[in-house]
């Protein structure tokens, strides 16, 4: 049995920098991983099977719409073999939440099944295959703090960040990525990323200041479609010790960066008591030195 963690992808900022002729938007985003993760196990089997459990099992697409199955079949086709595996997905990351849960699951599937099936490939081949499954799958396969650009194909490692105490809040509203981008395109124009140079090995207060100079260009569109996102942003920003409150990805999940882990925990507990229907979690994200 092979066991894999598929951590959530958190966009600490997100600039929409252009639009290609094929309609896809180009992005520039600082991405970290952690706080919450799905768990997958893989075993040999005569056929391809997928069992989904966990708090968000019912919200996961079934059949061929599921990215785990798509990843398994894509890898099998690439390796010219039958897709044979029993896969168990324990779903802890809310689907369609701006946290790349499905992409993280697909990336974990590619890596685990390559090991299970004895497939030899290099990182470039793995990333190229991952890109066929979606824009976020390559960075999830990369699996470390990175600056992601283009349509997800340009990845640069980012090191030396301090431990990041984060709170994640999802108000449970539906927010389709395509609609968010469509709304953005109607009312806004892509602009170059505007952030000062990232200081070398910054302290948490300095990193919080630096991050606060950025933005998520999709935030206004998401707040138009789901005003609850704006409420979450305001509530997080008002919590003691919050350095930055911002939406992740295309939403509706919002993160808060705090000045210490105890402040993050206190904010998460207070918000959970006030808004019991919201999904709330907290943790500390570590990046490579």
FENTA-V190243 format. One record per pair of residues at least 12 apart in sequence whose ideal C-beta (glycine too) atoms are under 8 Angstrom apart, sorted by the first residue. I is the first residue (numbers start at 1). J is the second residue. D is the distance in whole Angstrom. If there is no record, write none. Layout:
((I/J/D) (I/J/D))
This chain:
((1/41/6) (1/42/7) (1/43/5) (2/41/7) (2/42/4) (2/43/8) (2/112/5) (2/115/6) (2/116/6) (3/39/7) (3/40/7) (3/41/5) (3/42/8) (4/39/7) (4/40/5) (4/41/8) (4/42/7) (4/108/4) (4/109/8) (4/111/7) (4/112/5) (5/37/5) (5/38/8) (5/39/6) (5/108/7) (6/37/6) (6/38/4) (6/39/7) (6/40/6) (6/93/8) (6/101/7) (6/104/4) (6/105/5) (6/107/7) (6/108/4) (6/140/7) (7/33/4) (7/34/5) (7/35/8) (7/36/7) (7/37/4) (7/104/6) (7/143/7) (8/33/7) (8/34/7) (8/35/6) (8/36/5) (8/37/7) (8/93/5) (8/99/4) (8/100/7) (8/101/6) (8/104/7) (8/168/7) (9/31/6) (9/32/8) (9/33/6) (9/99/6) (9/100/3) (9/103/7) (9/104/6) (9/136/6) (9/139/7) (9/140/6) (9/248/8) (9/249/7) (10/31/7) (10/32/5) (10/33/7) (10/34/7) (10/35/7) (10/99/7) (10/166/7) (10/168/7) (10/248/5) (10/255/6) (10/285/7) (11/29/5) (11/30/7) (11/31/6) (11/98/7) (11/216/7) (11/248/5) (11/249/5) (12/29/8) (12/30/5) (12/31/7) (12/32/6) (12/211/6) (12/214/8) (12/246/7) (12/248/8) (12/255/8) (12/257/8) (13/29/6) (13/30/5) (13/195/7) (13/211/7) (13/214/4) (13/215/6) (13/216/6) (13/246/7) (14/27/6) (14/28/8) (14/29/5) (14/215/8) (14/216/4) (14/217/6) (14/218/6) (14/249/7) (15/27/7) (15/28/4) (15/29/7) (15/191/7) (15/192/7) (15/193/4) (15/194/7) (15/214/7) (15/215/7) (15/217/6) (16/184/6) (16/188/8) (16/190/5) (16/191/8) (16/217/4) (16/218/7) (17/149/8) (17/190/5) (17/191/7) (17/192/6) (17/193/6) (18/190/5) (19/185/7) (19/190/6) (20/151/7) (24/135/8) (24/151/5) (25/151/8) (25/181/6) (25/184/8) (25/185/8) (25/190/7) (26/149/7) (26/150/6) (26/151/6) (26/190/7) (27/148/7) (27/149/7) (27/150/7) (27/151/7) (27/152/7) (28/147/7) (28/148/8) (28/149/5) (28/193/4) (29/147/7) (29/148/5) (29/149/8) (30/145/8) (30/146/8) (30/147/6) (30/148/8) (30/158/7) (30/211/8) (30/214/8) (31/139/6) (31/145/7) (31/146/5) (31/147/8) (31/148/5) (32/145/5) (32/161/8) (32/164/7) (32/285/5) (32/287/7) (33/104/8) (33/140/8) (33/143/6) (33/144/7) (33/145/7) (33/285/7) (34/166/8) (34/283/6) (34/284/8) (34/285/4) (34/286/7) (35/166/5) (35/168/6) (35/281/6) (35/282/7) (35/283/4) (35/285/6) (36/92/6) (36/93/6) (36/99/8) (36/168/7) (36/281/5) (36/283/7) (37/92/7) (37/93/7) (37/104/8) (38/54/7) (38/89/6) (38/90/6) (38/91/6) (38/92/6) (38/93/5) (38/101/6) (38/104/6) (38/105/6) (38/108/8) (39/89/8) (39/90/4) (39/92/7) (40/68/7) (40/87/6) (40/88/7) (40/89/5) (40/90/7) (40/105/6) (40/108/5) (40/109/7) (40/112/7) (41/87/7) (41/88/5) (42/85/5) (42/86/7) (42/87/6) (42/109/8) (42/112/5) (42/113/6) (42/116/5) (43/85/7) (43/86/5) (44/84/7) (44/85/7) (44/86/7) (44/116/7) (45/84/6) (45/85/6) (45/86/4) (46/84/6) (47/84/6) (48/69/7) (48/72/6) (48/73/7) (48/83/4) (48/84/6) (48/85/6) (48/87/8) (49/85/7) (49/86/5) (49/87/7) (50/66/6) (50/68/6) (50/69/6) (50/87/5) (50/88/8) (50/89/7) (51/86/8) (51/87/7) (51/88/5) (51/89/7) (52/88/8) (52/89/5) (52/90/8) (52/91/6) (53/88/7) (53/89/7) (53/90/5) (53/91/7) (54/89/8) (54/90/4) (54/91/4) (54/92/6) (55/91/7) (55/92/6) (56/91/4) (56/92/7) (56/93/7) (56/94/6) (56/95/6) (57/91/5) (59/91/8) (59/94/7) (59/95/5) (59/96/8) (60/89/7) (60/91/6) (60/95/6) (61/95/8) (61/102/8) (67/102/4) (67/103/7) (67/105/6) (67/106/4) (67/109/8) (67/133/6) (67/134/7) (67/137/8) (68/87/6) (68/89/6) (68/105/5) (68/106/6) (68/109/5) (70/106/7) (70/133/6) (71/105/8) (71/106/4) (71/107/8) (71/109/4) (71/110/5) (71/113/8) (71/133/6) (71/137/8) (72/85/6) (72/87/7) (72/109/6) (72/113/6) (74/110/8) (74/129/6) (74/132/6) (74/133/7) (75/109/8) (75/110/6) (75/113/5) (75/114/7) (75/117/8) (75/119/7) (75/129/7) (76/113/8) (76/117/8) (78/129/6) (79/117/7) (79/119/5) (81/117/6) (85/113/6) (85/116/6) (85/117/8) (87/109/7) (89/105/6) (94/170/5) (94/253/7) (94/279/6) (96/174/7) (96/175/7) (96/176/7) (96/177/7) (97/170/5) (97/248/8) (97/249/8) (97/251/8) (97/252/7) (97/253/4) (98/175/8) (98/247/7) (98/248/5) (98/249/3) (98/250/5) (98/251/5) (98/252/7) (98/253/5) (99/168/7) (99/248/6) (99/249/7) (99/253/5) (100/136/5) (100/139/8) (100/140/6) (100/249/7) (102/134/8) (103/133/7) (103/134/5) (103/136/4) (103/137/5) (103/139/8) (103/140/5) (104/140/4) (106/130/7) (106/133/5) (106/134/7) (106/137/5) (106/140/7) (107/130/6) (107/137/5) (107/138/8) (107/140/4) (107/141/4) (107/143/7) (108/140/8) (110/126/6) (110/129/7) (110/130/6) (110/137/8) (110/141/6) (111/126/7) (111/141/7) (114/126/7) (126/141/6) (127/141/6) (127/142/7) (127/153/8) (127/155/8) (131/152/7) (131/153/6) (134/152/8) (135/151/5) (135/152/4) (136/152/6) (136/249/8) (137/152/8) (138/152/5) (138/153/6) (138/155/7) (139/152/6) (139/155/6) (142/155/5) (144/157/6) (144/287/7) (144/288/6) (145/157/7) (145/158/5) (145/159/7) (145/161/6) (145/287/4) (145/288/7) (146/158/6) (157/288/7) (158/198/7) (158/287/7) (159/287/7) (159/288/5) (159/289/6) (160/200/6) (160/201/4) (160/202/8) (160/287/7) (160/288/8) (160/289/6) (161/202/7) (161/207/6) (161/287/4) (162/202/7) (162/203/6) (162/204/4) (162/207/6) (163/204/8) (163/284/5) (163/285/7) (163/286/6) (164/204/7) (164/207/8) (164/257/6) (164/284/7) (164/285/4) (164/287/8) (165/257/7) (165/258/4) (165/259/8) (165/260/6) (165/261/4) (165/263/7) (165/264/4) (165/282/7) (165/283/8) (165/284/5) (166/255/5) (166/256/7) (166/257/6) (166/258/7) (166/264/6) (166/282/7) (166/283/6) (166/284/7) (166/285/6) (167/236/7) (167/239/8) (167/255/7) (167/256/4) (167/258/7) (167/264/5) (167/267/5) (167/268/5) (167/271/8) (167/280/7) (167/281/8) (167/282/5) (168/248/8) (168/253/6) (168/254/8) (168/255/5) (168/279/8) (168/280/7) (168/281/5) (168/282/7) (169/232/5) (169/235/8) (169/236/6) (169/253/7) (169/254/5) (169/255/8) (169/256/7) (169/271/6) (169/278/6) (169/279/7) (169/280/5) (170/252/6) (170/253/4) (170/254/8) (170/278/7) (170/279/4) (170/280/8) (171/226/8) (171/228/5) (171/229/7) (171/231/7) (171/232/5) (171/252/6) (171/275/8) (171/277/8) (171/278/5) (172/277/6) (172/278/6) (172/279/6) (173/226/5) (173/228/5) (173/229/7) (173/252/5) (174/226/8) (175/222/6) (175/225/6) (175/226/5) (175/229/7) (175/250/7) (175/251/5) (175/252/4) (177/249/8) (177/250/4) (179/225/6) (180/218/5) (180/221/5) (180/222/5) (180/225/7) (180/250/4) (180/251/7) (181/218/7) (181/221/8) (181/250/7) (183/221/4) (183/222/8) (183/224/6) (183/225/6) (184/217/7) (184/218/6) (184/220/8) (184/221/4) (187/220/7) (187/221/7) (187/224/8) (188/217/7) (188/220/7) (188/221/7) (190/217/8) (191/217/8) (193/214/8) (194/213/8) (194/214/8) (195/210/7) (195/213/6) (195/214/5) (196/210/6) (196/213/6) (198/210/6) (204/243/8) (204/259/6) (205/243/7) (205/259/7) (208/243/3) (208/244/6) (208/257/6) (208/259/7) (209/243/8) (211/243/7) (211/244/5) (211/257/7) (212/243/7) (212/244/5) (215/246/8) (216/246/5) (216/247/5) (216/248/8) (218/247/7) (218/249/8) (218/250/5) (218/251/7) (219/233/8) (219/246/7) (219/247/5) (219/251/8) (222/247/6) (222/250/7) (222/251/4) (222/252/6) (226/251/7) (226/252/6) (228/252/7) (229/247/6) (229/251/5) (229/252/5) (229/254/7) (232/252/8) (232/254/5) (232/278/8) (233/245/5) (233/246/7) (233/247/7) (233/254/6) (235/271/6) (235/274/8) (235/275/8) (236/254/6) (236/255/8) (236/256/4) (236/267/7) (236/271/8) (237/256/7) (239/256/6) (239/258/8) (239/263/7) (239/266/8) (239/267/4) (239/270/7) (239/271/7) (240/263/6) (240/266/7) (240/267/7) (241/258/5) (241/259/5) (241/260/6) (241/263/3) (241/264/7) (241/266/8) (241/267/7) (242/256/5) (242/257/7) (242/258/6) (242/259/8) (242/263/8) (242/267/7) (243/257/5) (243/258/6) (243/259/6) (244/256/7) (244/257/4) (245/257/8) (261/284/6) (264/282/5) (264/283/8) (264/284/8) (265/282/6) (267/282/8) (268/280/5) (268/281/7) (268/282/4))
